[in-house]
Amino acid sequence: MDQNIFLKRLFFKKRFVFVLNTTERKSLQLEDNIQQISFEFTSKKNYGTLIQLCTPYESDFYLKSLKKRLESPDIWKGIIAFLDDKPVGCHWILLPQEKNVKHDGFKITKNSALFCGVFVHPDYRGRRIYNSMHKFVYNLWINEFYTRDVFTIVEEKNKASLKSNSRIGLKIKGYNYLLKFCGLTILSIYAPLEGKLQIWCINPISSFREKILRK
């Protein structure tokens, strides 16, 4: 492994922050859905479908996080995409209600929403599943919670998602820097292109627990 990449993983991570507000919704350039695709909202009843979809492609940490999200339907809304009646992808939305929520080192306020946890089955990647889910959740935003600003956070190395977000008209509004110690996140810095710098301390114990569970 390249020494610079190794050091980055140990001490630093850069993420791009896309933000969309209601005044910008007309700038979205959403592609048409695949004709055979359908969607279903997540619930405890289709937890087995989620597990079937994501195992063995995701870590135990991710699978356990799915169960926790289903136990908090007041702040988590998820969709499962089906192609020819087969589950092929899922997409999650975090909608804080009475208080702000810190997720993956980033604070989401009760006036905002976070689009996250996007997964497409490896056998169906490159078939516009991701784009179809994008269209569904953004239409959901327009119809149900358009007063909230929508955040999407993408890692620097995820070129496919960066390209997809730019293609539908999303704009980078800031950068999120995760400072690490031996691979554990200890500090998260949000540097918006406009506005004040925000800094959040991360509990090293919870960061260590997540690191172990991800293995």
C-alpha positions as CSV (number, residue, x, y, z in Angstrom):
1,M,0.0,0.0,0.0
2,D,1.2,3.5,-0.8
3,Q,2.6,5.2,2.3
4,N,0.6,8.4,1.8
5,I,-2.7,6.3,1.6
6,F,-1.7,4.4,4.7
7,L,-1.1,7.6,6.7
8,K,-4.3,9.1,5.4
9,R,-6.3,6.2,6.7
10,L,-4.7,6.4,10.1
11,F,-5.0,10.1,10.6
12,F,-7.2,11.9,8.1
13,K,-10.3,11.6,5.9
14,K,-11.8,14.1,3.6
15,R,-15.5,14.1,2.6
16,F,-17.5,16.3,0.3
17,V,-20.8,17.8,1.6
18,F,-23.6,18.4,-0.8
19,V,-26.5,20.5,0.4
20,L,-29.8,21.2,-1.3
21,N,-32.5,23.6,-0.1
22,T,-36.0,24.2,-1.3
23,T,-35.1,27.3,-3.4
24,E,-32.7,25.0,-5.5
25,R,-35.0,22.1,-6.1
26,K,-35.8,23.2,-9.7
27,S,-32.1,22.8,-10.5
28,L,-32.4,19.0,-9.9
29,Q,-31.9,17.0,-13.1
30,L,-33.4,13.6,-12.1
31,E,-33.3,10.8,-14.6
32,D,-36.3,8.6,-15.4
33,N,-36.8,5.5,-13.4
34,I,-36.2,2.1,-14.8
35,Q,-39.6,0.8,-16.0
36,Q,-39.5,-2.4,-14.0
37,I,-38.3,-0.9,-10.7
38,S,-40.5,-0.5,-7.7
39,F,-40.0,0.7,-4.1
40,E,-41.1,-0.3,-0.6
41,F,-40.6,1.6,2.6
42,T,-38.6,-0.2,5.3
43,S,-40.2,-1.7,8.4
44,K,-39.6,-4.5,10.8
45,K,-41.6,-6.7,8.5
46,N,-39.1,-6.5,5.7
47,Y,-36.0,-6.7,7.9
48,G,-35.3,-10.1,6.4
49,T,-35.4,-8.6,3.0
50,L,-32.7,-6.1,4.0
51,I,-30.5,-8.8,5.4
52,Q,-30.9,-10.9,2.3
53,L,-30.0,-7.9,0.2
54,C,-26.9,-6.7,2.1
55,T,-25.4,-10.0,3.4
56,P,-22.5,-10.9,2.8
57,Y,-21.5,-7.6,1.1
58,E,-21.7,-5.4,4.2
59,S,-20.1,-5.6,7.6
60,D,-21.8,-6.7,10.8
61,F,-21.7,-3.1,11.9
62,Y,-23.8,-2.0,8.9
63,L,-26.3,-4.9,9.4
64,K,-26.7,-4.1,13.1
65,S,-27.2,-0.4,12.3
66,L,-30.1,-1.4,10.0
67,K,-31.9,-3.0,12.9
68,K,-31.4,0.1,15.1
69,R,-32.8,2.3,12.3
70,L,-35.9,0.1,12.1
71,E,-36.4,0.6,15.8
72,S,-36.5,4.4,15.4
73,P,-39.0,5.0,12.6
74,D,-39.7,8.5,14.0
75,I,-36.3,9.7,12.7
76,W,-35.3,7.1,10.1
77,K,-37.1,6.5,6.8
78,G,-35.7,3.9,4.4
79,I,-36.7,2.5,1.0
80,I,-35.9,-0.8,-0.7
81,A,-35.7,-0.9,-4.5
82,F,-37.0,-4.0,-6.3
83,L,-36.2,-4.9,-9.9
84,D,-38.4,-7.7,-11.3
85,D,-39.5,-8.4,-7.7
86,K,-35.9,-8.9,-6.5
87,P,-34.4,-6.6,-3.8
88,V,-31.5,-4.7,-5.5
89,G,-30.8,-1.6,-3.4
90,C,-31.7,0.5,-0.3
91,H,-31.5,4.1,0.6
92,W,-31.9,5.8,4.0
93,I,-33.0,9.2,5.2
94,L,-32.3,10.6,8.7
95,L,-35.0,13.1,9.8
96,P,-34.2,14.5,13.3
97,Q,-37.4,15.6,15.1
98,E,-37.1,17.3,18.5
99,K,-33.3,17.4,18.8
100,N,-30.2,17.4,16.6
101,V,-28.7,14.0,15.8
102,K,-25.0,13.3,15.3
103,H,-24.5,10.6,12.7
104,D,-21.1,9.3,11.4
105,G,-19.3,12.3,12.9
106,F,-21.7,14.9,11.4
107,K,-24.4,16.8,13.2
108,I,-27.8,16.9,11.4
109,T,-30.2,19.5,12.8
110,K,-33.9,19.1,13.3
111,N,-34.4,21.5,10.3
112,S,-32.3,19.3,8.0
113,A,-32.3,15.8,6.5
114,L,-29.4,13.4,5.7
115,F,-29.5,11.1,2.7
116,C,-27.2,8.2,3.5
117,G,-26.7,4.4,3.7
118,V,-27.1,3.9,0.0
119,F,-26.5,0.3,-1.1
120,V,-26.8,-1.3,-4.5
121,H,-26.4,-5.1,-4.9
122,P,-23.1,-5.7,-6.8
123,D,-24.8,-7.8,-9.5
124,Y,-27.0,-4.8,-10.4
125,R,-24.5,-1.9,-10.3
126,G,-24.2,0.1,-13.4
127,R,-27.9,-0.4,-14.2
128,R,-29.2,2.9,-13.0
129,I,-30.5,1.5,-9.6
130,Y,-28.7,4.3,-7.7
131,N,-30.2,7.0,-10.0
132,S,-33.7,5.6,-9.7
133,M,-33.5,5.6,-5.9
134,H,-32.2,9.2,-6.1
135,K,-35.3,10.2,-8.0
136,F,-37.6,8.5,-5.6
137,V,-36.1,10.1,-2.4
138,Y,-35.8,13.6,-3.8
139,N,-39.4,13.5,-4.9
140,L,-40.2,12.3,-1.4
141,W,-38.4,15.3,-0.1
142,I,-40.3,17.7,-2.4
143,N,-43.6,16.2,-1.4
144,E,-43.2,15.5,2.4
145,F,-40.3,17.6,3.9
146,Y,-39.2,20.2,1.4
147,T,-38.6,22.8,4.1
148,R,-35.6,20.9,5.3
149,D,-32.1,21.3,3.8
150,V,-30.9,18.0,2.4
151,F,-27.3,16.9,3.2
152,T,-25.4,14.2,1.4
153,I,-21.9,13.4,2.5
154,V,-19.5,11.5,0.1
155,E,-16.0,10.3,0.7
156,E,-13.2,11.7,-1.4
157,K,-12.4,8.2,-2.9
158,N,-16.0,7.5,-3.9
159,K,-15.7,8.8,-7.5
160,A,-18.9,7.1,-8.7
161,S,-21.2,8.8,-6.1
162,L,-19.4,12.2,-6.6
163,K,-20.1,11.9,-10.4
164,S,-23.7,10.8,-9.9
165,N,-24.4,13.7,-7.5
166,S,-22.9,16.3,-9.8
167,R,-24.8,14.8,-12.8
168,I,-28.2,15.4,-11.2
169,G,-27.3,19.0,-10.3
170,L,-26.2,18.8,-6.7
171,K,-23.5,21.3,-5.6
172,I,-20.7,20.9,-3.1
173,K,-21.4,23.3,-0.3
174,G,-18.5,22.4,2.0
175,Y,-16.0,19.8,3.2
176,N,-15.9,17.5,6.2
177,Y,-12.5,16.6,7.6
178,L,-12.2,13.7,10.0
179,L,-9.1,13.7,12.2
180,K,-8.1,10.3,13.4
181,F,-5.7,8.7,15.9
182,C,-4.5,5.3,14.8
183,G,-7.6,5.0,12.6
184,L,-10.1,6.2,15.3
185,T,-12.0,9.4,14.6
186,I,-11.5,11.9,17.4
187,L,-12.5,15.2,15.7
188,S,-14.9,16.1,12.9
189,I,-14.6,19.5,11.2
190,Y,-17.2,20.9,8.8
191,A,-16.0,23.8,6.6
192,P,-18.9,25.2,4.6
193,L,-18.1,27.3,1.6
194,E,-20.4,29.9,3.2
195,G,-20.9,30.2,7.0
196,K,-19.0,29.4,10.1
197,L,-16.6,26.5,10.7
198,Q,-18.2,23.8,12.9
199,I,-16.1,21.4,15.0
200,W,-17.4,18.3,16.8
201,C,-15.5,16.1,19.3
202,I,-16.0,12.3,18.8
203,N,-16.2,10.0,21.7
204,P,-13.1,7.7,21.2
205,I,-14.8,4.8,22.9
206,S,-17.7,4.8,20.5
207,S,-15.3,5.3,17.6
208,F,-13.3,2.3,18.8
209,R,-16.5,0.2,19.1
210,E,-17.5,1.1,15.5
211,K,-14.1,0.2,14.2
212,I,-14.2,-3.2,15.8
213,L,-17.7,-3.9,14.5
214,R,-16.8,-2.8,11.0
215,K,-14.2,-5.6,10.8
